[in-house]
Each structure stands twice: as C-alpha cells, then as structure tokens.
Amino acid sequence: MSQWEGVIEFVAVAETESFTAAAKRLDTSVANISRQVSGLEQRLEAKLFYRTTRRVSVTETGQLFYQHCRPLLDGLEAAENAITQLQSKPRGKLRMTAPVSYGERYIVPLVNEFLQLHEELQAEIQLTNQPVGLVEQGFDLAIRLGRVEDSSLVAKRLADRTLYVCGSPDYLAAQGTPQGLGDLQQHSCLLGSLDYWRFEEQGMERNIRVKGRLSCNSGYALVDAALKGLGLIQIPDYHVRGYLESGQLVQVLEPYVQQTEAVWALYPQNRYLSPKVRGLIDYLSEHLRSTD
C-alpha cells in the first residue's frame, strides 16, 4: 500500500471540515473520501477525525498529522507546477471568486476573453460579496477590492478605483448639498453591503455611519435609486462616470474623497504559480489598467 494513499483526502477533509466539501474539491465521491480516510486511520492505528451528524473536526492526533502532511503536499504540488511551468500553457480547471457587480462588469468578460485564447482551460467563477476562504474552499484565485486583511495570501495589485459620493440634481435641490461629513446625518444615504462610508480627512481615514431609505448589495440598483432622487450614494467611479459627465448625477464632498484604493488578485502562497493562474492575473492586470 502506498504511503500517500488517503493523505490527499485526509488533508482536504481537515481543511474543509467536511467530507462533502472535500469530495467536491477533489472531484470524487463522498464514499471514496470516507473509504480513503478510514483506510488511512486503520493503517496509522489512530483516530484522525471526530465525526457527528452535524460536523467533522480534527482530533489532536489528526492536527499533528496534518501539520506534517500539508508541507509534503505543498512540495508535491510545487514539483508538479515546476514541470507545468515548462509547458507554460494555461490548461485544466481554474476556480476563482470575485465581487458581484465588479465581477459582472469587468472580471467575467475578461475571463471569457482569456478562455477564447486558451482552448484547454476551463473556469468556474463564483460571484459573491461575502468573504471566501481560498484554501478551505479550493479556489485558485480571488479578486478583492480595497483593503486586504488575510496576510497568508499573496496579493497582486491589478488596478485602482475611487469612491465618489453623488446625488441627482433634483435631490440636492430639495435636500441641500452636504458641505462636511457631519451633514450626512441629515441626508438619505443609500447603502451597499456596509453600514458606513469611507472618507479621508486631514490625511486620516474616517468611517462615517450613515442611514437611508434603501440598502442593496447591487451597485446598479443604488445608481438607479440615486438617479430617481432617493438619496446620496457612495460608489466606485466606474459605476457613475457617464452619469457625472452627463450631469444626471453630481459629485459632492470632493475634499473628503479617499485616495484611490486597489483592486487585488489574491492567491495561496505557492512556490510556483501555475500557468493558468499566472496567465490570467497578467491578462487581468493589463486590461483592467486600460479601463482606469
């Protein structure tokens, strides 16, 4: 029996805390995952997981075994990637995630173009505004906007964006134009996925809690509401450039606009980056900068 048998399956279950999620990551059946892990436990004569109907958790012995196995699998992956690098051709399946609106407008069209250039590549894209664990959920790549919190991931800056506060001429005529950040408490501020807006005042970042008549995690919906005079919005520049140029929306609080924030590509720390991930990151970087 190979010493590697069951190790890959064990690591997948340990990282996802789920036999079902591990099966999805490895593209196999739950029964096969269970069989491989049980065989490994028998070979080691040790219990690696606590199993209940609700969850799977790693035992103390399992934690120790995982700490030794993870570097071994990383080394094996690095060795395979080193050979793949020589071929330097994007192929296989690439799993990635991106924010909904930005992903729909910019990322997915560019990924589609990249697929046209590489016939042996497949892509699975999950658009979500919720935090996603790359390693735990088996993603190769994530697109993130703004501040990067996870220091365990490699981050490459792809482009920049600026957040504008704006409203319709009719709304501003009826409710007045805010001159300072304190004035926002007197206005209907249409919210996205956060309950605060981000500004810069005297070189310091300030988060201002606001409230209004509408909360929605769609930039398009917020722009539509602002155009119809329902309130002010704080939104990335790419949503409103055309409306600002046409005068349908008016920018306010310009002195407090935060300096540009980054659009990032995040990926797990690997010694060798696969051609499919490296190639897509380079493609996104080149073409997203041209849209700034």
PAGU-257898 format. One record per residue (C-alpha): residue number from 0; residue in three letters; y, x, z. Coordinates in steps of 0.001 Angstrom, whole numbers, plus 500000, padded with zeros to 6 digits. Each point is the difference from the previous one (the first is absolute). Example, Ala and Ser with C-alpha at 12.3 -4.5 7.8 and 13.67 -1.06 7.14 Angstrom:
2
@num=0&residu=ala&yy=495500&xx=512300&zz=507800
@num=1&residu=ser&yy=503440&xx=501370&zz=499340
//
This chain:
292
@num=0&residu=met&yy=500000&xx=500000&zz=500000
@num=1&residu=ser&yy=503449&xx=501308&zz=499040
@num=2&residu=gln&yy=502279&xx=500911&zz=502888
@num=3&residu=trp&yy=502801&xx=498232&zz=498106
@num=4&residu=glu&yy=498126&xx=496682&zz=499894
@num=5&residu=gly&yy=501948&xx=497343&zz=501871
@num=6&residu=val&yy=502940&xx=502272&zz=500808
@num=7&residu=ile&yy=502366&xx=498570&zz=497381
@num=8&residu=glu&yy=499117&xx=496476&zz=501073
@num=9&residu=phe&yy=500454&xx=500902&zz=503674
@num=10&residu=val&yy=503475&xx=501448&zz=499398
@num=11&residu=ala&yy=501046&xx=496938&zz=497981
@num=12&residu=val&yy=498935&xx=497646&zz=502813
@num=13&residu=ala&yy=501652&xx=502192&zz=502645
@num=14&residu=glu&yy=503320&xx=499971&zz=498125
@num=15&residu=thr&yy=499999&xx=496307&zz=499067
@num=16&residu=glu&yy=498237&xx=498717&zz=503147
@num=17&residu=ser&yy=498153&xx=497598&zz=497735
@num=18&residu=phe&yy=496728&xx=500092&zz=498075
@num=19&residu=thr&yy=501480&xx=497562&zz=497482
@num=20&residu=ala&yy=503143&xx=502089&zz=499424
@num=21&residu=ala&yy=497891&xx=503158&zz=499742
@num=22&residu=ala&yy=497815&xx=498338&zz=497375
@num=23&residu=lys&yy=503084&xx=499018&zz=498020
@num=24&residu=arg&yy=501414&xx=503522&zz=500217
@num=25&residu=leu&yy=496751&xx=501568&zz=498776
@num=26&residu=asp&yy=499297&xx=497211&zz=497483
@num=27&residu=thr&yy=496596&xx=499195&zz=501429
@num=28&residu=ser&yy=498349&xx=497259&zz=502051
@num=29&residu=val&yy=500365&xx=499383&zz=503716
@num=30&residu=ala&yy=496217&xx=500171&zz=500272
@num=31&residu=asn&yy=499976&xx=503492&zz=498518
@num=32&residu=ile&yy=502731&xx=501159&zz=502383
@num=33&residu=ser&yy=498075&xx=498611&zz=502972
@num=34&residu=arg&yy=496757&xx=501574&zz=498816
@num=35&residu=gln&yy=501577&xx=503425&zz=499522
@num=36&residu=val&yy=501756&xx=499956&zz=503365
@num=37&residu=ser&yy=496861&xx=498823&zz=501817
@num=38&residu=gly&yy=497998&xx=502768&zz=498331
@num=39&residu=leu&yy=502591&xx=502551&zz=501067
@num=40&residu=glu&yy=499905&xx=498755&zz=503596
@num=41&residu=gln&yy=496196&xx=500264&zz=500014
@num=42&residu=arg&yy=500143&xx=503528&zz=498611
@num=43&residu=leu&yy=502570&xx=501079&zz=502574
@num=44&residu=glu&yy=498332&xx=497992&zz=502767
@num=45&residu=ala&yy=503447&xx=498819&zz=501020
@num=46&residu=lys&yy=501989&xx=496755&zz=499950
@num=47&residu=leu&yy=503103&xx=500459&zz=497835
@num=48&residu=phe&yy=501491&xx=496484&zz=500133
@num=49&residu=tyr&yy=500327&xx=497054&zz=502350
@num=50&residu=arg&yy=499354&xx=496882&zz=497933
@num=51&residu=thr&yy=501018&xx=496455&zz=500910
@num=52&residu=thr&yy=500462&xx=496883&zz=497885
@num=53&residu=arg&yy=503771&xx=500591&zz=500048
@num=54&residu=arg&yy=500502&xx=503733&zz=499617
@num=55&residu=val&yy=498522&xx=503446&zz=499590
@num=56&residu=ser&yy=501194&xx=502915&zz=502145
@num=57&residu=val&yy=499018&xx=503651&zz=500134
@num=58&residu=thr&yy=498101&xx=501310&zz=503008
@num=59&residu=glu&yy=501005&xx=503209&zz=501752
@num=60&residu=thr&yy=497129&xx=501759&zz=498220
@num=61&residu=gly&yy=501140&xx=498454&zz=496739
@num=62&residu=gln&yy=503536&xx=501309&zz=500528
@num=63&residu=leu&yy=498688&xx=503521&zz=500497
@num=64&residu=phe&yy=497819&xx=499750&zz=496895
@num=65&residu=tyr&yy=502929&xx=498600&zz=497982
@num=66&residu=gln&yy=502255&xx=502904&zz=500999
@num=67&residu=his&yy=497463&xx=502396&zz=498493
@num=68&residu=cys&yy=499153&xx=497886&zz=496931
@num=69&residu=arg&yy=503522&xx=499202&zz=498794
@num=70&residu=pro&yy=500930&xx=503638&zz=499219
@num=71&residu=leu&yy=496667&xx=500454&zz=498222
@num=72&residu=leu&yy=500661&xx=497018&zz=497732
@num=73&residu=asp&yy=503559&xx=501193&zz=499414
@num=74&residu=gly&yy=498604&xx=503361&zz=498925
@num=75&residu=leu&yy=497490&xx=498344&zz=497687
@num=76&residu=glu&yy=502732&xx=497831&zz=498478
@num=77&residu=ala&yy=502239&xx=503051&zz=499585
@num=78&residu=ala&yy=497184&xx=501835&zz=498217
@num=79&residu=glu&yy=499416&xx=497077&zz=497637
@num=80&residu=asn&yy=503728&xx=499614&zz=499400
@num=81&residu=ala&yy=500278&xx=503692&zz=499202
@num=82&residu=ile&yy=497492&xx=499528&zz=497189
@num=83&residu=thr&yy=501689&xx=496794&zz=498872
@num=84&residu=gln&yy=503291&xx=501871&zz=499874
@num=85&residu=leu&yy=498544&xx=502214&zz=497315
@num=86&residu=gln&yy=499463&xx=496926&zz=497849
@num=87&residu=ser&yy=503561&xx=498858&zz=500790
@num=88&residu=lys&yy=499416&xx=496546&zz=498576
@num=89&residu=pro&yy=500749&xx=496842&zz=502021
@num=90&residu=arg&yy=496830&xx=497941&zz=500251
@num=91&residu=gly&yy=498119&xx=497731&zz=502359
@num=92&residu=lys&yy=501472&xx=497363&zz=502312
@num=93&residu=leu&yy=503359&xx=500414&zz=501716
@num=94&residu=arg&yy=500833&xx=497714&zz=502951
@num=95&residu=met&yy=503642&xx=499707&zz=500946
@num=96&residu=thr&yy=502446&xx=497765&zz=501855
@num=97&residu=ala&yy=503717&xx=499281&zz=499578
@num=98&residu=pro&yy=502673&xx=497574&zz=501305
@num=99&residu=val&yy=499962&xx=496617&zz=498284
@num=100&residu=ser&yy=503359&xx=499718&zz=498215
@num=101&residu=tyr&yy=500447&xx=503694&zz=499229
@num=102&residu=gly&yy=496382&xx=500214&zz=498947
@num=103&residu=glu&yy=500251&xx=497040&zz=497640
@num=104&residu=arg&yy=503219&xx=501188&zz=498422
@num=105&residu=tyr&yy=499466&xx=503761&zz=499745
@num=106&residu=ile&yy=496651&xx=501343&zz=501165
@num=107&residu=val&yy=497478&xx=497713&zz=498306
@num=108&residu=pro&yy=501601&xx=500224&zz=496523
@num=109&residu=leu&yy=499931&xx=503808&zz=500240
@num=110&residu=val&yy=496387&xx=499988&zz=501201
@num=111&residu=asn&yy=499150&xx=497795&zz=497016
@num=112&residu=glu&yy=501637&xx=502534&zz=497686
@num=113&residu=phe&yy=498044&xx=502791&zz=501689
@num=114&residu=leu&yy=496759&xx=498056&zz=499447
@num=115&residu=gln&yy=500841&xx=499722&zz=496308
@num=116&residu=leu&yy=500182&xx=503788&zz=499846
@num=117&residu=his&yy=496695&xx=500570&zz=501820
@num=118&residu=glu&yy=497159&xx=497784&zz=498835
@num=119&residu=glu&yy=497498&xx=501310&zz=502572
@num=120&residu=leu&yy=502191&xx=498986&zz=502940
@num=121&residu=gln&yy=499839&xx=496715&zz=501917
@num=122&residu=ala&yy=502529&xx=498844&zz=502598
@num=123&residu=glu&yy=499853&xx=497609&zz=502931
@num=124&residu=ile&yy=503468&xx=499136&zz=501341
@num=125&residu=gln&yy=500747&xx=498103&zz=503203
@num=126&residu=leu&yy=503584&xx=498784&zz=500278
@num=127&residu=thr&yy=500974&xx=499369&zz=503606
@num=128&residu=asn&yy=502964&xx=500470&zz=502324
@num=129&residu=gln&yy=497687&xx=500507&zz=502975
@num=130&residu=pro&yy=498965&xx=503468&zz=501254
@num=131&residu=val&yy=496759&xx=501193&zz=498459
@num=132&residu=gly&yy=497777&xx=502807&zz=501296
@num=133&residu=leu&yy=499239&xx=502214&zz=497024
@num=134&residu=val&yy=497063&xx=501860&zz=501495
@num=135&residu=glu&yy=498607&xx=497017&zz=501892
@num=136&residu=gln&yy=500107&xx=497697&zz=496963
@num=137&residu=gly&yy=499059&xx=502580&zz=497403
@num=138&residu=phe&yy=503249&xx=500173&zz=498010
@num=139&residu=asp&yy=500817&xx=503037&zz=497873
@num=140&residu=leu&yy=503737&xx=499409&zz=499891
@num=141&residu=ala&yy=502766&xx=497886&zz=501551
@num=142&residu=ile&yy=503587&xx=499385&zz=498933
@num=143&residu=arg&yy=502386&xx=499682&zz=502936
@num=144&residu=leu&yy=503724&xx=499255&zz=500216
@num=145&residu=gly&yy=502348&xx=501563&zz=502531
@num=146&residu=arg&yy=498865&xx=501864&zz=503085
@num=147&residu=val&yy=496498&xx=501468&zz=500132
@num=148&residu=glu&yy=498411&xx=499675&zz=503426
@num=149&residu=asp&yy=496480&xx=501372&zz=499470
@num=150&residu=ser&yy=500137&xx=503795&zz=500220
@num=151&residu=ser&yy=496274&xx=500277&zz=499247
@num=152&residu=leu&yy=500678&xx=499168&zz=496326
@num=153&residu=val&yy=501513&xx=502114&zz=497256
@num=154&residu=ala&yy=503291&xx=498524&zz=498724
@num=155&residu=lys&yy=501573&xx=500668&zz=496605
@num=156&residu=arg&yy=503475&xx=498655&zz=499231
@num=157&residu=leu&yy=499920&xx=498006&zz=496758
@num=158&residu=ala&yy=503476&xx=498460&zz=499797
@num=159&residu=asp&yy=502890&xx=498664&zz=502078
@num=160&residu=arg&yy=501432&xx=496567&zz=500675
@num=161&residu=thr&yy=503104&xx=498594&zz=501731
@num=162&residu=leu&yy=500295&xx=496812&zz=502050
@num=163&residu=tyr&yy=502973&xx=497789&zz=499124
@num=164&residu=val&yy=501411&xx=497068&zz=501950
@num=165&residu=cys&yy=501364&xx=497333&zz=497711
@num=166&residu=gly&yy=500712&xx=496313&zz=499592
@num=167&residu=ser&yy=501214&xx=497549&zz=497386
@num=168&residu=pro&yy=503741&xx=499532&zz=499376
@num=169&residu=asp&yy=499694&xx=496351&zz=501097
@num=170&residu=tyr&yy=498365&xx=500950&zz=503303
@num=171&residu=leu&yy=502605&xx=502664&zz=500748
@num=172&residu=ala&yy=502835&xx=497607&zz=499103
@num=173&residu=ala&yy=498630&xx=497408&zz=502408
@num=174&residu=gln&yy=498870&xx=502260&zz=502867
@num=175&residu=gly&yy=502224&xx=503055&zz=499624
@num=176&residu=thr&yy=499185&xx=503629&zz=499229
@num=177&residu=pro&yy=498606&xx=502066&zz=502914
@num=178&residu=gln&yy=502127&xx=503080&zz=500696
@num=179&residu=gly&yy=497860&xx=501607&zz=502719
@num=180&residu=leu&yy=496413&xx=499903&zz=501213
@num=181&residu=gly&yy=500923&xx=497712&zz=502901
@num=182&residu=asp&yy=501113&xx=497344&zz=497519
@num=183&residu=leu&yy=496388&xx=499473&zz=498882
@num=184&residu=gln&yy=499356&xx=497877&zz=503102
@num=185&residu=gln&yy=502276&xx=497358&zz=498463
@num=186&residu=his&yy=498095&xx=499905&zz=496703
@num=187&residu=ser&yy=496762&xx=498616&zz=498654
@num=188&residu=cys&yy=497953&xx=503135&zz=499308
@num=189&residu=leu&yy=496938&xx=499354&zz=497856
@num=190&residu=leu&yy=497061&xx=502015&zz=501331
@num=191&residu=gly&yy=497105&xx=501834&zz=498395
@num=192&residu=ser&yy=497036&xx=501379&zz=501926
@num=193&residu=leu&yy=502230&xx=501441&zz=502783
@num=194&residu=asp&yy=502330&xx=498208&zz=502434
@num=195&residu=tyr&yy=502658&xx=502729&zz=499808
@num=196&residu=trp&yy=502103&xx=501747&zz=497367
@num=197&residu=arg&yy=500502&xx=503753&zz=499680
@num=198&residu=phe&yy=503419&xx=501665&zz=499776
@num=199&residu=glu&yy=501729&xx=503319&zz=500512
@num=200&residu=glu&yy=503102&xx=500289&zz=502179
@num=201&residu=gln&yy=501763&xx=503306&zz=500652
@num=202&residu=gly&yy=496957&xx=501878&zz=498809
@num=203&residu=met&yy=497624&xx=498132&zz=502326
@num=204&residu=glu&yy=497346&xx=497501&zz=499007
@num=205&residu=arg&yy=500514&xx=496507&zz=501429
@num=206&residu=asn&yy=497612&xx=497069&zz=499989
@num=207&residu=ile&yy=501742&xx=496626&zz=500336
@num=208&residu=arg&yy=497992&xx=496905&zz=500892
@num=209&residu=val&yy=501041&xx=497069&zz=497839
@num=210&residu=lys&yy=498952&xx=496414&zz=499408
@num=211&residu=gly&yy=500437&xx=497370&zz=497335
@num=212&residu=arg&yy=498649&xx=496929&zz=498274
@num=213&residu=leu&yy=497179&xx=501653&zz=498072
@num=214&residu=ser&yy=497335&xx=502623&zz=500630
@num=215&residu=cys&yy=497758&xx=501081&zz=497132
@num=216&residu=asn&yy=498106&xx=503179&zz=499086
@num=217&residu=ser&yy=500932&xx=499676&zz=496313
@num=218&residu=gly&yy=503053&xx=501816&zz=498688
@num=219&residu=tyr&yy=500199&xx=497634&zz=497038
@num=220&residu=ala&yy=500110&xx=496974&zz=502319
@num=221&residu=leu&yy=502756&xx=501550&zz=502119
@num=222&residu=val&yy=502107&xx=500815&zz=496943
@num=223&residu=asp&yy=499597&xx=496420&zz=498775
@num=224&residu=ala&yy=501132&xx=498683&zz=503388
@num=225&residu=ala&yy=503036&xx=502281&zz=500012
@num=226&residu=leu&yy=500936&xx=498931&zz=496471
@num=227&residu=lys&yy=499905&xx=496391&zz=501210
@num=228&residu=gly&yy=502393&xx=500774&zz=502851
@num=229&residu=leu&yy=497570&xx=499757&zz=502908
@num=230&residu=gly&yy=501157&xx=503243&zz=501605
@num=231&residu=leu&yy=500186&xx=503775&zz=499841
@num=232&residu=ile&yy=497092&xx=502266&zz=499111
@num=233&residu=gln&yy=499228&xx=503659&zz=500586
@num=234&residu=ile&yy=497809&xx=501088&zz=497138
@num=235&residu=pro&yy=499124&xx=503062&zz=497886
@num=236&residu=asp&yy=502335&xx=500789&zz=497132
@num=237&residu=tyr&yy=497452&xx=499345&zz=497249
@num=238&residu=his&yy=499882&xx=496295&zz=500936
@num=239&residu=val&yy=503734&xx=499394&zz=499590
@num=240&residu=arg&yy=501514&xx=502559&zz=497587
@num=241&residu=gly&yy=500357&xx=497461&zz=497196
@num=242&residu=tyr&yy=501427&xx=497298&zz=502258
@num=243&residu=leu&yy=502557&xx=502392&zz=501474
@num=244&residu=glu&yy=501088&xx=501080&zz=496523
@num=245&residu=ser&yy=500338&xx=496381&zz=498840
@num=246&residu=gly&yy=501890&xx=498952&zz=503142
@num=247&residu=gln&yy=497388&xx=497438&zz=501031
@num=248&residu=leu&yy=499611&xx=501981&zz=503222
@num=249&residu=val&yy=502599&xx=502073&zz=501846
@num=250&residu=gln&yy=499218&xx=503026&zz=502149
@num=251&residu=val&yy=501428&xx=500029&zz=503543
@num=252&residu=leu&yy=500057&xx=502468&zz=502888
@num=253&residu=glu&yy=500020&xx=502935&zz=497557
@num=254&residu=pro&yy=501184&xx=502555&zz=502628
@num=255&residu=tyr&yy=496821&xx=499342&zz=501977
@num=256&residu=val&yy=497484&xx=500381&zz=497178
@num=257&residu=gln&yy=497213&xx=502276&zz=501169
@num=258&residu=gln&yy=499408&xx=503153&zz=497994
@num=259&residu=thr&yy=497227&xx=499689&zz=497451
@num=260&residu=glu&yy=496488&xx=499696&zz=501374
@num=261&residu=ala&yy=496875&xx=501230&zz=498288
@num=262&residu=val&yy=497145&xx=498459&zz=498088
@num=263&residu=trp&yy=496885&xx=501935&zz=501040
@num=264&residu=ala&yy=496504&xx=500577&zz=498720
@num=265&residu=leu&yy=497641&xx=500521&zz=502945
@num=266&residu=tyr&yy=496459&xx=501296&zz=499856
@num=267&residu=pro&yy=497459&xx=501407&zz=502470
@num=268&residu=gln&yy=500115&xx=503700&zz=500682
@num=269&residu=asn&yy=497491&xx=501661&zz=497698
@num=270&residu=arg&yy=499899&xx=503582&zz=498921
@num=271&residu=tyr&yy=499526&xx=498951&zz=496385
@num=272&residu=leu&yy=501720&xx=496966&zz=498514
@num=273&residu=ser&yy=497886&xx=498213&zz=497393
@num=274&residu=pro&yy=501336&xx=499866&zz=496419
@num=275&residu=lys&yy=500249&xx=496192&zz=500114
@num=276&residu=val&yy=502241&xx=500036&zz=503098
@num=277&residu=arg&yy=501986&xx=503084&zz=499017
@num=278&residu=gly&yy=500503&xx=498693&zz=496477
@num=279&residu=leu&yy=501196&xx=496560&zz=501121
@num=280&residu=ile&yy=502378&xx=501471&zz=502598
@num=281&residu=asp&yy=501545&xx=502259&zz=497356
@num=282&residu=tyr&yy=500269&xx=497067&zz=497573
@num=283&residu=leu&yy=501650&xx=497755&zz=502608
@num=284&residu=ser&yy=502407&xx=502768&zz=501051
@num=285&residu=glu&yy=501132&xx=500639&zz=496430
@num=286&residu=his&yy=500515&xx=496377&zz=499052
@num=287&residu=leu&yy=501361&xx=498600&zz=503274
@num=288&residu=arg&yy=502786&xx=502575&zz=500055
@num=289&residu=ser&yy=501058&xx=498847&zz=496552
@num=290&residu=thr&yy=500600&xx=496488&zz=501404
@num=291&residu=asp&yy=502399&xx=501175&zz=502762
//
